[in-house]
Amino acid sequence: MPDGRPQGRQERYVSMPVDLNERERQYIRAVADTLVEYGFRPTRGGGAQYSLNFSIEEGPINTDTLIYLCRRGSTVATGEGRDGGPRSIFDRAGVVRRSFDSALSAFSEELDDLDDDDEDFSYRGREDYGYDRDYPGYPPY
């Protein structure tokens, strides 16, 4: 195990979304860091076993954050958050933050459940994980 990874384990690459709006770009790094914490390797480009869908949708009253991790067309982990109401008028950034934090917390819990249920998810927290530096689009965000 020269690189600290258990032998016989494949890298678990996650294809990250590329057409993000400005608000989503502010938060995508936290999602990527969470994936890394659970042993995934965020990357740009095709061929990854997993794909991430991420959106922050701001309406006039509510803000919804959606995080979905998919494998072979099936959703394996989700996180959804919503915040809003009258405070959207005065504290839009705070509303977005609370919506995102709620979604990321739910997403992390589901990744944690995967870690317990699936031996492929038993490896966590390699410090040198990060975006795939060999991909020409690095750094993606």
C-alpha positions as CSV (number, residue, x, y, z in Angstrom):
1,M,0.0,0.0,0.0
2,P,2.6,2.6,-1.0
3,D,0.0,5.3,-1.7
4,G,-2.0,4.6,1.5
5,R,-5.0,3.1,-0.4
6,P,-6.1,-0.5,0.4
7,Q,-5.0,-2.9,-2.2
8,G,-7.6,-4.0,-4.7
9,R,-9.6,-0.9,-4.5
10,Q,-10.4,1.1,-7.6
11,E,-10.4,4.9,-7.7
12,R,-14.0,6.1,-7.4
13,Y,-14.1,9.0,-9.8
14,V,-17.0,11.5,-9.8
15,S,-17.7,13.5,-12.9
16,M,-18.3,17.0,-11.6
17,P,-20.8,19.4,-13.3
18,V,-19.3,22.0,-15.6
19,D,-22.1,24.5,-16.4
20,L,-22.6,26.1,-13.0
21,N,-23.9,29.5,-12.4
22,E,-22.0,32.0,-10.3
23,R,-23.7,31.0,-7.0
24,E,-23.2,27.3,-7.6
25,R,-19.5,28.0,-8.3
26,Q,-19.2,29.6,-4.8
27,Y,-20.3,26.3,-3.2
28,I,-19.1,23.5,-5.4
29,R,-15.7,23.2,-3.6
30,A,-17.5,22.3,-0.4
31,V,-19.4,19.5,-2.2
32,A,-16.1,18.3,-3.7
33,D,-14.4,18.4,-0.3
34,T,-17.2,16.3,1.1
35,L,-16.8,13.7,-1.7
36,V,-13.1,13.6,-1.0
37,E,-13.7,13.0,2.7
38,Y,-15.7,9.9,1.7
39,G,-13.0,8.5,-0.6
40,F,-14.2,9.8,-4.0
41,R,-12.1,11.6,-6.5
42,P,-13.8,14.5,-8.2
43,T,-12.8,15.0,-11.8
44,R,-13.9,16.7,-15.0
45,G,-14.6,14.7,-18.1
46,G,-16.3,11.5,-19.0
47,G,-15.6,7.9,-18.0
48,A,-16.2,8.4,-14.3
49,Q,-18.2,5.7,-12.5
50,Y,-20.2,8.4,-10.7
51,S,-21.7,11.7,-11.7
52,L,-22.7,14.6,-9.6
53,N,-25.7,16.8,-10.2
54,F,-25.7,20.1,-8.3
55,S,-27.9,23.1,-8.4
56,I,-28.9,26.1,-6.4
57,E,-32.2,27.5,-7.6
58,E,-33.1,30.9,-6.3
59,G,-36.7,32.0,-6.6
60,P,-38.3,35.2,-5.4
61,I,-39.2,33.7,-2.0
62,N,-37.3,30.3,-1.6
63,T,-33.9,28.9,-2.5
64,D,-33.6,25.2,-3.2
65,T,-30.3,23.4,-3.2
66,L,-30.1,19.9,-4.8
67,I,-27.2,17.5,-4.7
68,Y,-27.4,14.1,-6.4
69,L,-24.7,11.5,-6.7
70,C,-25.5,8.9,-9.4
71,R,-23.9,5.6,-10.5
72,R,-25.0,3.9,-13.7
73,G,-28.2,6.0,-13.9
74,S,-29.3,5.3,-10.3
75,T,-29.2,7.9,-7.6
76,V,-27.0,6.6,-4.7
77,A,-27.0,9.7,-2.4
78,T,-29.1,12.9,-2.3
79,G,-29.2,16.1,-0.4
80,E,-31.9,18.7,-0.6
81,G,-32.2,21.9,1.2
82,R,-34.7,24.8,1.2
83,D,-34.7,28.1,3.0
84,G,-36.5,31.4,2.3
85,G,-39.5,33.4,3.3
86,P,-39.5,37.1,4.0
87,R,-35.8,37.2,5.0
88,S,-35.0,36.5,1.3
89,I,-35.5,40.2,0.7
90,F,-33.0,41.3,3.3
91,D,-30.5,38.4,3.5
92,R,-30.4,36.6,0.2
93,A,-26.8,35.3,0.8
94,G,-27.9,33.9,4.3
95,V,-30.9,32.1,2.8
96,V,-28.7,30.5,0.1
97,R,-26.1,29.5,2.8
98,R,-28.8,27.9,5.0
99,S,-30.3,26.1,2.0
100,F,-26.9,24.8,0.9
101,D,-25.8,23.8,4.4
102,S,-29.0,21.8,4.8
103,A,-28.5,20.0,1.5
104,L,-24.9,19.3,2.2
105,S,-25.6,17.9,5.7
106,A,-28.3,15.5,4.2
107,F,-25.9,14.5,1.4
108,S,-23.1,13.8,3.9
109,E,-25.4,11.6,6.0
110,E,-26.3,9.5,2.9
111,L,-22.7,9.1,2.0
112,D,-22.0,8.0,5.6
113,D,-24.8,5.4,5.3
114,L,-23.2,4.2,2.0
115,D,-19.9,3.9,3.9
116,D,-21.6,1.6,6.4
117,D,-23.5,-0.5,3.9
118,D,-21.1,-1.1,1.0
119,E,-17.6,-2.4,1.4
120,D,-16.6,-0.3,-1.6
121,F,-17.3,2.7,0.5
122,S,-15.1,1.6,3.5
123,Y,-12.1,3.7,2.6
124,R,-12.3,7.4,3.6
125,G,-10.2,10.5,4.0
126,R,-7.0,10.1,1.9
127,E,-5.3,13.5,2.3
128,D,-4.0,13.6,-1.3
129,Y,-7.3,13.1,-2.9
130,G,-8.6,16.0,-4.9
131,Y,-9.4,17.0,-8.4
132,D,-7.7,14.8,-11.0
133,R,-4.7,16.9,-11.9
134,D,-4.0,14.8,-15.0
135,Y,-7.2,16.1,-16.6
136,P,-6.6,19.1,-18.8
137,G,-9.4,21.1,-17.1
138,Y,-7.7,21.2,-13.7
139,P,-8.4,23.2,-11.6
140,P,-12.1,23.1,-12.5
141,Y,-13.3,25.8,-10.2
